[in-house]
Amino acid sequence: MKVVLKPIFDAPLTPDFIEVIRAKLIGKEVKEGDTVEIDLLGKALQFKVIYSEPKLIRVNKDTKIELTEEEIFSLTLDFEKEIRDVLFSEKWIVILLENEVLILNQKGHKIFNQKFDNLKKAKASNGIIAVIHNGGKKLTLIHL
């Protein structure tokens, strides 16, 4: 679970301020695209929720919180398995793992996920992803 926030005020924030933000948000629901307020010393500080995974999240002590100064941000996704290949389109990203196809939108939210026996490769064009698996003897077409 992860939340990326953009401060909507001009003031420098130290890296340890993330712990203060987390403490103030624990138990609250945060939704991507919304603005959240954090009361600090009687002053309401506003942050725009640039990204949240899932899109609606109840913040807890394990929620990863990051700050960004820009609407454009960098997102790092961690996987338990090695990434074999990545395919891109204007609307989605296809990630090939050991025996799995994961499709994300451009913000990194999961759209589709399926496991395949003996995944060989995948190709994408015009909203269709062709997955070759089962030793090259099966073809699965995924329409997006």
C-alpha positions as CSV (number, residue, x, y, z in Angstrom):
1,M,0.0,0.0,0.0
2,K,1.4,3.3,-1.1
3,V,0.4,7.0,-1.2
4,V,2.2,9.8,-3.0
5,L,1.3,13.3,-1.8
6,K,2.0,16.8,-3.3
7,P,2.0,19.6,-0.8
8,I,-0.4,22.5,-1.8
9,F,1.6,25.1,0.1
10,D,5.0,26.7,0.0
11,A,7.1,25.5,2.8
12,P,10.1,23.2,2.9
13,L,9.5,19.7,4.4
14,T,12.1,17.5,6.0
15,P,12.2,13.8,5.1
16,D,11.2,12.9,8.7
17,F,8.0,14.9,8.2
18,I,6.6,11.8,6.4
19,E,6.2,10.1,9.8
20,V,4.2,13.1,11.1
21,I,2.0,12.9,8.0
22,R,1.5,9.1,8.5
23,A,0.6,9.5,12.1
24,K,-2.0,12.2,11.2
25,L,-3.5,10.0,8.4
26,I,-3.7,6.7,10.2
27,G,-7.2,5.3,10.1
28,K,-8.3,7.8,7.5
29,E,-9.4,6.9,3.9
30,V,-7.4,8.6,1.2
31,K,-8.4,8.5,-2.5
32,E,-6.3,9.2,-5.5
33,G,-7.1,12.7,-6.9
34,D,-8.5,14.0,-3.6
35,T,-7.1,16.7,-1.4
36,V,-6.3,15.8,2.2
37,E,-5.8,18.2,5.2
38,I,-3.4,17.6,8.0
39,D,-3.8,19.7,11.1
40,L,-0.5,20.7,12.5
41,L,-0.2,23.2,15.4
42,G,-3.6,24.6,14.6
43,K,-2.8,25.1,10.9
44,A,-4.4,23.0,8.1
45,L,-1.8,21.8,5.6
46,Q,-3.3,20.6,2.3
47,F,-1.9,17.8,0.1
48,K,-3.1,16.5,-3.2
49,V,-3.1,12.7,-3.5
50,I,-1.2,12.2,-6.7
51,Y,-1.2,8.4,-6.5
52,S,-2.6,5.7,-4.1
53,E,-2.5,1.9,-4.4
54,P,-5.2,0.9,-4.1
55,K,-7.0,3.9,-5.5
56,L,-8.9,4.2,-2.2
57,I,-6.9,3.3,0.8
58,R,-7.3,3.4,4.6
59,V,-3.9,4.5,5.9
60,N,-2.2,2.4,8.5
61,K,1.3,2.2,10.1
62,D,2.6,0.1,7.2
63,T,1.4,2.4,4.4
64,K,4.3,3.7,2.4
65,I,4.0,7.5,2.0
66,E,6.1,9.6,-0.4
67,L,6.1,13.3,-1.1
68,T,6.5,14.9,-4.5
69,E,6.8,18.5,-5.6
70,E,5.4,17.9,-9.1
71,E,2.3,16.4,-10.7
72,I,4.8,14.3,-12.6
73,F,6.3,11.7,-10.3
74,S,8.4,8.6,-10.3
75,L,6.9,5.3,-9.2
76,T,8.9,2.3,-8.3
77,L,7.1,-1.1,-8.2
78,D,8.6,-4.1,-6.4
79,F,7.9,-7.6,-7.6
80,E,8.8,-10.9,-5.9
81,K,9.6,-12.4,-9.3
82,E,12.1,-11.2,-12.0
83,I,10.7,-9.0,-14.7
84,R,11.3,-10.7,-18.1
85,D,9.9,-8.0,-20.4
86,V,7.8,-4.9,-20.5
87,L,5.4,-3.8,-23.3
88,F,3.9,-0.3,-23.6
89,S,0.9,1.4,-25.2
90,E,-0.7,4.8,-24.6
91,K,-3.1,3.3,-22.1
92,W,-1.4,0.4,-20.4
93,I,1.9,-1.3,-19.5
94,V,2.3,-5.1,-19.8
95,I,4.8,-6.7,-17.5
96,L,5.9,-10.3,-18.2
97,L,7.1,-12.2,-15.1
98,E,8.2,-15.8,-14.9
99,N,4.9,-17.4,-15.7
100,E,2.6,-14.4,-15.3
101,V,1.2,-11.5,-17.3
102,L,0.4,-8.3,-15.4
103,I,-1.3,-5.4,-17.1
104,L,-1.2,-1.9,-15.4
105,N,-2.7,1.4,-16.4
106,Q,-0.3,4.3,-16.9
107,K,-0.5,5.2,-13.2
108,G,0.6,1.7,-12.1
109,H,-2.8,0.3,-11.1
110,K,-3.6,-3.3,-11.9
111,I,-6.0,-3.9,-14.8
112,F,-5.4,-7.6,-15.4
113,N,-3.3,-10.4,-14.0
114,Q,-3.1,-14.1,-15.2
115,K,-0.7,-17.0,-14.7
116,F,0.4,-19.1,-17.7
117,D,2.1,-22.5,-17.8
118,N,5.5,-22.2,-19.5
119,L,5.1,-18.6,-20.6
120,K,7.3,-17.9,-23.7
121,K,6.5,-14.4,-24.8
122,A,3.9,-11.8,-25.5
123,K,3.3,-9.2,-28.3
124,A,0.8,-6.3,-28.2
125,S,-0.9,-4.3,-30.9
126,N,-4.2,-2.2,-31.1
127,G,-5.5,-3.2,-27.7
128,I,-4.8,-6.9,-28.1
129,I,-2.1,-8.8,-26.2
130,A,-1.1,-12.2,-27.7
131,V,0.5,-14.5,-25.1
132,I,2.4,-17.5,-26.2
133,H,2.6,-20.2,-23.6
134,N,2.5,-24.0,-22.8
135,G,5.8,-24.6,-24.7
136,G,4.7,-22.5,-27.6
137,K,1.6,-24.7,-28.2
138,K,-1.0,-22.3,-26.9
139,L,-2.0,-18.7,-27.7
140,T,-4.2,-16.6,-25.5
141,L,-5.5,-13.3,-26.7
142,I,-6.3,-10.6,-24.2
143,H,-8.5,-7.8,-25.4
144,L,-8.3,-4.4,-23.6
